[in-house]
Amino acid sequence: MQESNIPLTNLPKWFVLVVKTKREKQVAEILERHGFEIYCPVKKEIRQWSDRKKVIEVPVFQNYLFVRLKESDRDTVFITSHIKKYLYWLGKAAIVRDVEIAVIKEWMTNDNICNIKPSHLQKGKLITIEKGAFKDKEAVIQEVRKNELKLVLNGLGIVLLAKIRDVA
């Protein structure tokens, strides 16, 4: 088998862009029109106005977008003022592995993220997700809300809002 001469820094990677609040979908559309590979997972929510209810799509990761490009092309995404910067982790631009993006995509197609008993829903508690795309992954509960949890997934370095349905 012949070794590849392509340096690892030249292979496309998923980076995390920090964007202005409520501009995630707009920035994603702009970047896609310019040929960038973008991932902006969205969820559907029902919003109540005084005269009607409406189903809208909102980003799962507020203020964040995933962009896949070569490290040498990182500066090319700053084509709109709505992009603030790249997310950094330990002094370097955060890189999300392809497998982690795949897990998020799978999670987005599955409503049953986990099966957790209410007595275990305490801030700071380490849990193991029992169902769905994140099965057997450990997460720390960052916040407990009425119908959802804010989870920090160990090893992935991401925060998720998980709807809790059919909880015993």
ABEGO torsion letter per residue (X at the ends): XBBBABBAAABBBBBBBBBBBGAAAAAAAAAAAAGBBBBBBBBBBBBBBAABBBBBBBBABBGBBBBBBBAAAAAAABABAABABBBBBGGBBBBBBAAAAAAAAAAAABABABBBBAAABBBGBBBBBABEAABGBBBBBABBBAABBBBBBBGAGBBBBBBBBGBX
